[in-house]
């Protein structure tokens, strides 16, 4: 040991600057010194186990070290973790799976002991009866009841809410510092800032509706008689009105002055209904007691009368709908007939027949199916490609049907009746079930429901009756509840409503009444026209 110390001292830099002569390298003497040092370290390692462990780690002997660490309980757990991480790095598929860690299920905040004792729940109670799908389900297990309540909640909300979804978190890589910093910034965002973090929701809230009254849409040219039609242009910021004063008018919608764009007069032709074509370039108008109808080409400013239709045998043409494809009209004829009229050739190419008289028709979003309501309260579902009736069901509790409408997202079907009741169905159930049950029965009107309309966002259902003033309600569809603040005015504002309409992005809502006015309202929740 003394010689080792002397060697170390000779290696140190002398404090006094002197010229030192470096001896020549002797391999034989160097080998002897190394052997002597190894011998001294061996003796030292026998006396101190910790030094021996350090020696094995530095000079090799990894196998013996691993065996000793495995024997230790704490060391074994560390090795297991290291082995797993090493295997993940070798296998890219395992690596990607390791980075996806699903958080463990949250424990219930409170558990009721009575729930554990009660194996089956009595479903005859009036608070639980709506959750059953038939009389056979008089009792239900608590697990099935919980599942049924979850399904009912998701159906009323229009799907599973985002806050109820289990999010998959990605683990951070040790080597990627930039990604780790970004994740930390996202997680601690609320902790690092102050202020108002409550933002406006993209979905329409229930309860109250933020609405603003605007100048009447047809103030620049009021209708001198009852207004029968109000409709927004499918692409332009324009609204159309038509009525019994034999005129069709177009207005630009700005909510302040609503200037008139154009107005045409049809001699001795009181207009029963007018509607834009799919491309928005033409207007189709039918009369009250006329077999002929008019087509107004807005691009050329030309009015074309259609005196006769090949294959159509009926006294008058009143009710019609433009098909979603835009190339045809579906005419509601007499004695339960429906006729498909091609706009290009002006001839009937297809006819359908139901029992009784037709009270209303509504298309599915893609136009493949059409729902036809009869005055007897039955709804027929037709496949337009094959001209075949694919389903038929009776509107629940309906004695006489008056109106029908479908939502643009393909989720809802609404049926109005003479008693003022509106049933809202799942559109998918109406396609497959012979006896669908309504999602909600709305009984807010007491006179016949003559108008039904869904907004383009499929979040609002407007229902009205032309038999009474102020007979108009707006329904929040996800919750299927009526807005409590509509209509509420200090004086009578909404007279007998004959037609309803929403703008293409639900920013405006308009209605036509018997006074010749087209009321215009701004729905503040929606930012676009």
C-alpha positions as a printed NumPy array, in Angstrom:
array([[   0.   ,    0.   ,    0.   ],
       [   2.872,    2.367,    0.676],
       [   4.207,    1.933,   -2.834],
       [   0.799,    2.68 ,   -4.294],
       [   0.702,    5.916,   -2.359],
       [   4.166,    6.839,   -3.556],
       [   3.133,    6.318,   -7.147],
       [   0.191,    8.582,   -6.643],
       [   2.376,   11.264,   -5.141],
       [   4.791,   11.164,   -8.037],
       [   1.932,   11.752,  -10.438],
       [   0.942,   14.978,   -8.727],
       [   2.176,   18.227,  -10.227],
       [   5.026,   19.652,   -8.138],
       [   4.526,   22.986,   -6.583],
       [   8.138,   24.088,   -7.275],
       [   8.981,   24.504,  -10.892],
       [  11.949,   22.277,  -11.599],
       [  13.097,   20.345,  -14.554],
       [  12.28 ,   16.706,  -13.777],
       [  13.775,   13.937,  -15.792],
       [  11.122,   11.361,  -16.788],
       [  12.492,    7.805,  -16.505],
       [  12.227,    5.573,  -19.548],
       [   9.231,    3.242,  -19.723],
       [  10.055,   -0.283,  -18.539],
       [   7.343,   -2.842,  -19.46 ],
       [   8.616,   -5.463,  -17.076],
       [   8.541,   -3.181,  -14.026],
       [   5.074,   -1.9  ,  -14.983],
       [   3.7  ,   -5.47 ,  -15.136],
       [   5.091,   -6.23 ,  -11.672],
       [   3.43 ,   -3.091,  -10.247],
       [   0.036,   -3.995,  -11.74 ],
       [   0.119,   -7.512,  -10.327],
       [   0.983,   -6.107,   -6.906],
       [  -1.952,   -3.644,   -7.081],
       [  -4.41 ,   -6.375,   -8.042],
       [  -3.234,   -8.489,   -5.133],
       [  -3.746,   -5.611,   -2.69 ],
       [  -7.255,   -4.949,   -3.993],
       [  -8.158,   -8.622,   -3.631],
       [  -7.151,   -8.579,    0.019],
       [  -9.136,   -5.39 ,    0.536],
       [ -12.235,   -6.874,   -1.1  ],
       [ -12.249,   -9.884,    1.211],
       [ -12.422,   -7.587,    4.244],
       [ -15.208,   -5.294,    2.909],
       [ -18.264,   -6.777,    1.126],
       [ -19.368,   -3.375,   -0.232],
       [ -15.984,   -2.879,   -1.913],
       [ -16.245,   -6.348,   -3.388],
       [ -19.668,   -5.46 ,   -4.814],
       [ -18.247,   -2.29 ,   -6.339],
       [ -15.352,   -4.256,   -7.794],
       [ -17.684,   -6.743,   -9.469],
       [ -19.731,   -3.958,  -10.966],
       [ -16.707,   -2.106,  -12.355],
       [ -14.567,   -4.982,  -13.528],
       [ -17.352,   -7.249,  -14.722],
       [ -19.03 ,  -10.199,  -12.962],
       [ -22.467,   -8.873,  -13.916],
       [ -24.086,  -12.293,  -13.625],
       [ -23.193,  -12.673,   -9.989],
       [ -24.473,   -9.154,   -9.279],
       [ -27.82 ,   -9.878,  -10.945],
       [ -28.257,  -13.069,   -8.916],
       [ -27.695,  -11.221,   -5.665],
       [ -30.105,   -8.45 ,   -6.656],
       [ -32.798,  -10.95 ,   -7.586],
       [ -32.594,  -12.462,   -4.119],
       [ -33.346,   -9.083,   -2.629],
       [ -37.124,   -8.387,   -2.655],
       [ -36.847,   -4.729,   -3.459],
       [ -34.248,   -5.332,   -6.107],
       [ -36.403,   -7.987,   -7.729],
       [ -39.287,   -5.542,   -8.298],
       [ -36.924,   -3.04 ,   -9.867],
       [ -35.537,   -5.67 ,  -12.184],
       [ -38.965,   -6.747,  -13.259],
       [ -39.832,   -3.182,  -14.233],
       [ -36.575,   -2.788,  -16.112],
       [ -37.094,   -6.06 ,  -17.995],
       [ -40.563,   -5.02 ,  -19.04 ],
       [ -39.366,   -1.639,  -20.264],
       [ -36.516,   -3.268,  -22.142],
       [ -38.899,   -5.693,  -23.837],
       [ -41.175,   -2.835,  -24.835],
       [ -38.298,   -1.049,  -26.513],
       [ -37.359,   -4.155,  -28.474],
       [ -40.899,   -4.736,  -29.734],
       [ -42.456,   -1.704,  -31.51 ],
       [ -46.002,   -3.056,  -31.137],
       [ -45.605,   -3.525,  -27.415],
       [ -44.048,   -0.074,  -27.232],
       [ -47.106,    1.589,  -28.78 ],
       [ -49.433,   -0.316,  -26.447],
       [ -47.343,    0.627,  -23.429],
       [ -47.766,    4.306,  -24.22 ],
       [ -51.57 ,    4.008,  -24.05 ],
       [ -52.592,    3.806,  -20.422],
       [ -56.298,    3.675,  -19.631],
       [ -57.042,    5.24 ,  -16.25 ],
       [ -58.492,    2.917,  -13.678],
       [ -62.227,    3.021,  -13.075],
       [ -63.275,    5.659,  -10.582],
       [ -64.768,    4.508,   -7.317],
       [ -68.305,    5.499,   -6.461],
       [ -68.536,    8.541,   -4.224],
       [ -71.364,    6.94 ,   -2.233],
       [ -72.839,    3.434,   -2.049],
       [ -76.316,    2.663,   -0.769],
       [ -76.521,   -0.596,    1.183],
       [ -80.163,   -1.031,    0.169],
       [ -79.1  ,   -1.348,   -3.474],
       [ -77.088,   -4.446,   -2.652],
       [ -80.006,   -6.088,   -0.84 ],
       [ -82.601,   -5.384,   -3.555],
       [ -81.827,   -7.836,   -6.378],
       [ -84.891,   -7.   ,   -8.538],
       [ -86.666,   -3.671,   -8.911],
       [ -90.432,   -3.281,   -9.272],
       [ -90.985,   -1.529,  -12.621],
       [ -94.701,   -0.911,  -12.093],
       [ -93.92 ,    2.291,  -10.193],
       [ -94.945,    5.387,  -12.142],
       [ -91.423,    6.827,  -11.944],
       [ -89.918,    3.717,  -13.587],
       [ -92.68 ,    2.66 ,  -15.945],
       [ -91.35 ,    4.736,  -18.845],
       [ -88.125,    2.691,  -18.803],
       [ -89.879,   -0.555,  -19.732],
       [ -90.284,   -1.807,  -23.279],
       [ -93.319,   -3.992,  -22.653],
       [ -95.661,   -5.383,  -20.036],
       [ -93.426,   -8.429,  -19.588],
       [ -90.805,   -6.293,  -17.859],
       [ -92.677,   -5.982,  -14.575],
       [ -89.422,   -6.55 ,  -12.695],
       [ -85.869,   -5.782,  -13.647],
       [ -82.47 ,   -6.408,  -12.105],
       [ -80.606,   -3.395,  -10.82 ],
       [ -77.805,   -3.888,  -13.369],
       [ -80.274,   -3.932,  -16.262],
       [ -82.133,   -0.941,  -14.812],
       [ -78.911,    1.03 ,  -14.606],
       [ -78.113,    0.139,  -18.221],
       [ -81.628,    1.145,  -19.344],
       [ -81.341,    4.497,  -17.559],
       [ -77.961,    5.088,  -19.207],
       [ -79.441,    4.359,  -22.645],
       [ -82.389,    6.667,  -21.961],
       [ -80.053,    9.463,  -20.874],
       [ -77.838,    9.093,  -23.955],
       [ -80.892,    9.058,  -26.211],
       [ -82.221,   12.261,  -24.666],
       [ -78.805,   13.93 ,  -24.946],
       [ -78.366,   12.869,  -28.57 ],
       [ -75.404,   10.611,  -27.777],
       [ -72.849,   10.014,  -25.07 ],
       [ -71.606,   13.305,  -23.577],
       [ -67.914,   14.029,  -23.893],
       [ -67.516,   14.384,  -20.127],
       [ -68.713,   10.771,  -19.69 ],
       [ -66.152,    9.305,  -22.063],
       [ -63.033,    7.623,  -20.651],
       [ -60.114,    9.341,  -22.257],
       [ -56.95 ,    7.421,  -23.178],
       [ -53.806,    9.101,  -21.958],
       [ -50.425,    8.773,  -23.595],
       [ -47.4  ,    8.173,  -21.403],
       [ -44.456,   10.491,  -21.762],
       [ -41.142,    9.35 ,  -23.158],
       [ -38.154,   10.162,  -21.014],
       [ -36.022,   11.187,  -23.947],
       [ -38.543,   13.535,  -25.56 ],
       [ -38.265,   16.714,  -23.515],
       [ -40.319,   18.881,  -25.876],
       [ -43.326,   16.552,  -25.825],
       [ -43.114,   16.259,  -22.06 ],
       [ -43.141,   20.029,  -21.675],
       [ -46.181,   20.368,  -23.942],
       [ -48.116,   17.772,  -21.939],
       [ -47.263,   19.507,  -18.696],
       [ -48.422,   22.827,  -20.112],
       [ -51.781,   21.301,  -21.095],
       [ -52.31 ,   19.607,  -17.735],
       [ -51.389,   22.659,  -15.671],
       [ -53.175,   25.198,  -17.875],
       [ -55.925,   25.846,  -15.352],
       [ -53.389,   26.144,  -12.509],
       [ -51.158,   28.655,  -14.276],
       [ -53.853,   31.129,  -15.362],
       [ -56.523,   33.215,  -13.715],
       [ -59.723,   34.573,  -15.147],
       [ -63.018,   33.323,  -16.534],
       [ -62.665,   29.851,  -18.034],
       [ -66.406,   29.374,  -18.678],
       [ -66.985,   29.622,  -22.439],
       [ -70.183,   29.436,  -24.491],
       [ -71.227,   25.887,  -25.321],
       [ -71.487,   24.829,  -28.954],
       [ -74.647,   22.845,  -28.243],
       [ -77.93 ,   24.636,  -27.681],
       [ -78.778,   24.829,  -23.951],
       [ -82.251,   23.94 ,  -22.727],
       [ -84.558,   25.982,  -20.516],
       [ -84.515,   29.446,  -22.067],
       [ -83.788,   30.544,  -25.628],
       [ -81.8  ,   33.67 ,  -26.415],
       [ -83.911,   35.355,  -29.075],
       [ -84.199,   38.896,  -30.427],
       [ -87.157,   40.368,  -32.313],
       [ -86.249,   41.955,  -35.638],
       [ -88.094,   44.05 ,  -38.172],
       [ -90.668,   42.026,  -40.121],
       [ -89.091,   40.309,  -43.116],
       [ -91.674,   41.753,  -45.529],
       [ -91.874,   45.27 ,  -44.13 ],
       [ -90.759,   46.7  ,  -47.483],
       [ -93.826,   45.103,  -49.112],
       [ -96.484,   43.827,  -46.697],
       [ -99.045,   41.299,  -47.852],
       [-102.576,   42.662,  -48.102],
       [-104.128,   39.255,  -47.36 ],
       [-103.201,   36.121,  -45.453],
       [ -99.58 ,   35.063,  -45.863],
       [ -99.342,   31.356,  -46.689],
       [ -95.609,   30.824,  -47.249],
       [ -92.332,   32.004,  -45.781],
       [ -89.08 ,   30.264,  -46.727],
       [ -85.383,   31.104,  -46.619],
       [ -83.205,   30.645,  -49.683],
       [ -81.006,   27.491,  -49.386],
       [ -77.737,   29.385,  -50.015],
       [ -78.295,   33.175,  -50.238],
       [ -79.275,   35.566,  -47.446],
       [ -82.768,   35.922,  -48.929],
       [ -86.272,   35.126,  -47.699],
       [ -89.374,   34.531,  -49.844],
       [ -92.989,   35.285,  -48.939],
       [ -96.197,   34.393,  -50.793],
       [ -99.876,   34.663,  -49.959],
       [-103.456,   35.012,  -51.03 ],
       [-102.79 ,   38.469,  -52.512],
       [-101.461,   36.634,  -55.617],
       [ -97.849,   37.803,  -55.194],
       [ -94.39 ,   36.325,  -54.548],
       [ -91.772,   38.602,  -52.975],
       [ -88.044,   38.245,  -52.27 ],
       [ -86.274,   40.199,  -49.504],
       [ -82.679,   40.516,  -48.394],
       [ -82.347,   39.56 ,  -44.724],
       [ -80.228,   41.827,  -42.52 ],
       [ -82.52 ,   42.144,  -39.493],
       [ -82.638,   45.972,  -39.714],
       [ -84.286,   47.138,  -42.965],
       [ -84.758,   43.872,  -44.958],
       [ -84.934,   45.593,  -48.367],
       [ -87.088,   44.147,  -51.131],
       [ -85.258,   42.491,  -54.015],
       [ -88.118,   41.602,  -56.345],
       [ -91.828,   40.981,  -56.393],
       [ -94.044,   39.309,  -59.009],
       [ -97.824,   39.254,  -59.355],
       [ -99.745,   36.216,  -60.658],
       [-103.067,   37.308,  -62.112],
       [-106.115,   35.596,  -60.567],
       [-103.893,   33.065,  -58.804],
       [-104.105,   33.12 ,  -54.966],
       [-101.02 ,   31.227,  -53.858],
       [-101.52 ,   28.241,  -51.586],
       [ -97.859,   27.231,  -51.361],
       [ -94.518,   28.325,  -52.842],
       [ -91.124,   26.667,  -52.446],
       [ -87.557,   27.055,  -53.712],
       [ -86.072,   24.294,  -55.822],
       [ -83.023,   22.449,  -54.511],
       [ -80.514,   24.639,  -56.359],
       [ -82.342,   27.818,  -55.345],
       [ -82.647,   29.089,  -58.937],
       [ -86.43 ,   28.641,  -59.316],
       [ -89.65 ,   28.908,  -57.336],
       [ -92.632,   26.547,  -57.672],
       [ -96.042,   27.979,  -56.721],
       [ -99.433,   26.239,  -56.532],
       [-102.863,   27.838,  -56.24 ],
       [-105.852,   27.313,  -54.02 ],
       [-108.229,   25.783,  -56.599],
       [-106.164,   25.509,  -59.746],
       [-104.91 ,   22.465,  -61.607],
       [-102.129,   24.517,  -63.177],
       [ -99.071,   25.812,  -61.286],
       [ -96.287,   28.303,  -61.953],
       [ -92.516,   28.056,  -62.116],
       [ -90.563,   31.283,  -61.619],
       [ -87.002,   31.238,  -63.03 ],
       [ -85.126,   33.8  ,  -60.923],
       [ -81.982,   33.702,  -63.069],
       [ -83.85 ,   34.775,  -66.195],
       [ -86.683,   36.615,  -64.464],
       [ -89.236,   34.541,  -66.368],
       [ -92.557,   33.121,  -65.127],
       [ -93.56 ,   29.826,  -66.782],
       [ -97.118,   28.506,  -66.316],
       [ -97.588,   24.719,  -66.349],
       [-101.149,   24.128,  -67.544],
       [-101.183,   20.342,  -67.65 ],
       [ -99.099,   17.44 ,  -66.45 ],
       [ -98.915,   14.264,  -68.465],
       [-100.278,   11.358,  -66.429],
       [-101.928,   13.504,  -63.744],
       [-105.674,   13.124,  -63.412],
       [-107.035,   15.304,  -60.609],
       [-108.98 ,   18.536,  -60.307],
       [-106.374,   20.666,  -58.496],
       [-102.755,   20.729,  -57.406],
       [-102.251,   22.204,  -53.927],
       [ -99.826,   20.374,  -51.65 ],
       [ -96.361,   19.4  ,  -52.884],
       [ -92.777,   18.906,  -51.683],
       [ -89.463,   19.219,  -53.503],
       [ -87.476,   15.971,  -53.297],
       [ -83.999,   16.111,  -51.67 ],
       [ -82.435,   15.296,  -55.055],
       [ -84.069,   18.445,  -56.427],
       [ -85.158,   17.057,  -59.787],
       [ -88.739,   16.107,  -58.863],
       [ -91.87 ,   17.175,  -57.024],
       [ -93.994,   14.915,  -54.833],
       [ -97.635,   15.96 ,  -55.345],
       [-100.305,   15.071,  -52.788],
       [-103.338,   14.031,  -54.806],
       [-106.871,   13.023,  -54.031],
       [-108.004,    9.718,  -52.478],
       [-104.604,    8.967,  -50.937],
       [-102.51 ,    9.228,  -54.105],
       [ -98.954,   10.553,  -54.277],
       [ -97.444,   11.449,  -57.648],
       [ -93.761,   11.954,  -58.483],
       [ -93.442,   14.714,  -61.099],
       [ -90.202,   15.288,  -63.024],
       [ -89.45 ,   19.008,  -63.277],
       [ -87.553,   18.677,  -66.538],
       [ -90.211,   16.785,  -68.54 ],
       [ -93.3  ,   17.899,  -66.556],
       [ -94.712,   14.36 ,  -66.441],
       [ -95.648,   11.891,  -63.704],
       [ -93.175,    9.002,  -63.518],
       [ -94.329,    7.293,  -60.313],
       [ -97.494,    7.015,  -58.185],
       [ -98.101,    5.748,  -54.65 ],
       [-101.381,    4.984,  -52.853],
       [-102.319,    4.928,  -49.166],
       [-105.587,    4.225,  -47.38 ],
       [-107.553,    7.402,  -46.676],
       [-106.457,   10.951,  -47.44 ],
       [-102.934,   12.35 ,  -47.278],
       [-102.419,   14.914,  -44.509],
       [ -98.656,   15.359,  -44.81 ],
       [ -95.407,   13.992,  -46.277],
       [ -91.764,   14.212,  -45.144],
       [ -88.56 ,   12.866,  -46.689],
       [ -85.637,   11.157,  -45.025],
       [ -82.389,   13.194,  -45.31 ],
       [ -81.048,   11.185,  -48.266],
       [ -84.427,   11.045,  -50.028],
       [ -84.489,    7.246,  -50.146],
       [ -87.616,    7.041,  -47.961],
       [ -90.725,    9.183,  -47.621],
       [ -93.045,    9.218,  -44.59 ],
       [ -96.712,    9.736,  -45.486],
       [ -99.3  ,   10.575,  -42.849],
       [-102.958,    9.836,  -43.384],
       [-105.882,   11.642,  -41.801],
       [-106.735,    8.358,  -40.05 ],
       [-103.55 ,    8.683,  -37.953],
       [-101.453,    6.082,  -39.785],
       [ -97.926,    6.632,  -41.094],
       [ -96.681,    4.84 ,  -44.229],
       [ -92.973,    4.478,  -44.994],
       [ -92.177,    4.196,  -48.709],
       [ -88.992,    3.162,  -50.467],
       [ -88.746,    5.658,  -53.32 ],
       [ -86.475,    3.469,  -55.434],
       [ -88.739,    0.438,  -55.486],
       [ -92.119,    2.226,  -54.886],
       [ -92.772,   -0.26 ,  -52.098],
       [ -94.245,    0.331,  -48.648],
       [ -91.582,   -0.948,  -46.242],
       [ -93.379,   -0.157,  -42.978],
       [ -96.662,    1.067,  -41.565],
       [ -97.576,    2.088,  -38.025],
       [-100.257,    3.998,  -36.154],
       [ -99.358,    7.294,  -34.533],
       [ -99.69 ,    6.728,  -30.795],
       [-103.033,    8.07 ,  -29.538],
       [-103.774,    9.923,  -32.767],
       [-107.374,   10.119,  -34.026],
       [-106.743,   12.43 ,  -36.991],
       [-103.315,   13.329,  -38.324],
       [-102.63 ,   16.898,  -39.444],
       [ -98.87 ,   17.344,  -40.03 ],
       [ -95.538,   15.496,  -40.141],
       [ -91.838,   16.506,  -40.286],
       [ -88.379,   14.904,  -40.158],
       [ -85.074,   16.242,  -38.811],
       [ -82.166,   16.807,  -41.164],
       [ -79.779,   14.613,  -39.155],
       [ -82.089,   11.602,  -39.572],
       [ -82.741,   11.209,  -35.851],
       [ -86.284,   12.478,  -35.231],
       [ -89.773,   12.192,  -36.735],
       [ -92.587,   14.425,  -35.457],
       [ -96.314,   13.779,  -36.002],
       [ -99.004,   16.357,  -35.2  ],
       [-102.669,   15.62 ,  -34.588],
       [-105.994,   17.432,  -34.465],
       [-106.04 ,   17.362,  -30.65 ],
       [-102.833,   19.436,  -30.46 ],
       [-100.595,   16.53 ,  -29.409],
       [ -97.203,   16.095,  -31.075],
       [ -95.398,   12.761,  -30.836],
       [ -91.631,   12.721,  -31.386],
       [ -90.256,    9.366,  -32.576],
       [ -86.872,    7.93 ,  -33.351],
       [ -86.669,    7.911,  -37.139],
       [ -84.785,    4.613,  -37.094],
       [ -87.523,    2.94 ,  -35.019],
       [ -90.141,    4.139,  -37.498],
       [ -88.279,    2.402,  -40.321],
       [ -88.137,   -0.995,  -38.627],
       [ -90.747,   -1.286,  -35.877],
       [ -94.447,   -1.974,  -36.476],
       [ -95.351,   -0.297,  -33.192],
       [ -92.743,    2.334,  -32.299],
       [ -93.099,    4.148,  -29.014],
       [ -92.68 ,    7.94 ,  -29.012],
       [ -89.617,    9.391,  -27.325],
       [ -91.771,   12.248,  -26.064],
       [ -95.405,   13.273,  -26.227],
       [ -95.762,   17.058,  -26.321],
       [ -99.137,   18.397,  -25.207],
       [ -98.452,   22.139,  -25.153],
       [-101.014,   22.973,  -27.87 ],
       [-104.749,   22.449,  -27.592],
       [-105.783,   23.128,  -31.201],
       [-104.855,   21.185,  -34.391],
       [-101.123,   21.223,  -35.146],
       [-100.941,   22.622,  -38.671],
       [ -97.193,   23.381,  -38.944],
       [ -94.091,   21.467,  -37.879],
       [ -90.491,   22.372,  -38.709],
       [ -87.04 ,   21.246,  -37.535],
       [ -84.145,   23.673,  -37.672],
       [ -81.143,   22.628,  -39.842],
       [ -79.051,   21.876,  -36.741],
       [ -81.754,   19.401,  -35.546],
       [ -81.781,   21.033,  -32.104],
       [ -85.14 ,   22.859,  -32.274],
       [ -88.623,   21.692,  -33.243],
       [ -91.148,   24.451,  -34.003],
       [ -94.831,   23.527,  -33.754],
       [ -97.779,   25.831,  -34.378],
       [-101.52 ,   25.959,  -34.937],
       [-103.31 ,   28.405,  -37.227],
       [-106.563,   28.066,  -35.273],
       [-105.52 ,   30.292,  -32.38 ],
       [-103.258,   33.279,  -31.655],
       [ -99.986,   32.707,  -29.772],
       [-100.273,   28.955,  -30.514],
       [ -96.57 ,   28.468,  -31.158],
       [ -93.955,   26.554,  -29.17 ],
       [ -90.261,   25.798,  -29.676],
       [ -88.917,   22.489,  -28.352],
       [ -85.334,   21.775,  -27.299],
       [ -84.742,   18.42 ,  -28.982],
       [ -81.847,   16.867,  -27.017],
       [ -83.864,   17.172,  -23.799],
       [ -87.307,   17.153,  -25.516],
       [ -88.482,   20.054,  -23.368],
       [ -90.238,   23.28 ,  -24.353],
       [ -88.401,   26.592,  -24.013],
       [ -90.047,   28.396,  -21.108],
       [ -89.48 ,   31.954,  -22.403],
       [ -91.076,   31.564,  -25.832],
       [ -93.416,   33.136,  -26.646],
       [ -93.6  ,   35.741,  -23.847],
       [ -94.487,   39.29 ,  -24.844],
       [ -96.185,   42.216,  -23.196],
       [ -98.765,   42.387,  -25.965],
       [-100.105,   40.003,  -28.548],
       [ -97.291,   39.516,  -31.069],
       [ -97.823,   36.131,  -32.728],
       [-101.131,   35.855,  -34.552],
       [-102.468,   32.76 ,  -36.274],
       [ -99.427,   31.053,  -37.768],
       [ -99.727,   29.468,  -41.197],
       [ -96.077,   28.639,  -42.01 ],
       [ -92.692,   28.282,  -40.251],
       [ -89.133,   28.563,  -41.527],
       [ -85.496,   28.519,  -40.362],
       [ -82.506,   30.049,  -42.166],
       [ -79.844,   27.628,  -43.547],
       [ -77.664,   27.843,  -40.407],
       [ -80.493,   28.487,  -37.91 ],
       [ -79.472,   32.113,  -37.314],
       [ -82.979,   33.42 ,  -38.124],
       [ -86.491,   32.11 ,  -37.534],
       [ -89.551,   33.393,  -39.38 ],
       [ -93.264,   32.687,  -39.379],
       [ -96.157,   33.77 ,  -41.603],
       [ -99.49 ,   34.782,  -40.069],
       [-103.028,   35.661,  -41.13 ],
       [-102.315,   39.405,  -40.889],
       [ -99.958,   39.276,  -43.875],
       [ -96.784,   39.709,  -41.779],
       [ -93.627,   37.608,  -41.868],
       [ -92.281,   37.859,  -38.332],
       [ -88.48 ,   37.644,  -38.11 ],
       [ -86.47 ,   36.667,  -35.038],
       [ -82.74 ,   36.34 ,  -34.467],
       [ -81.626,   33.188,  -32.605],
       [ -78.545,   34.512,  -30.822],
       [ -77.026,   31.104,  -30.063],
       [ -76.232,   30.555,  -33.752],
       [ -73.572,   32.823,  -35.232],
       [ -74.194,   32.253,  -38.971],
       [ -77.194,   33.019,  -41.174]])
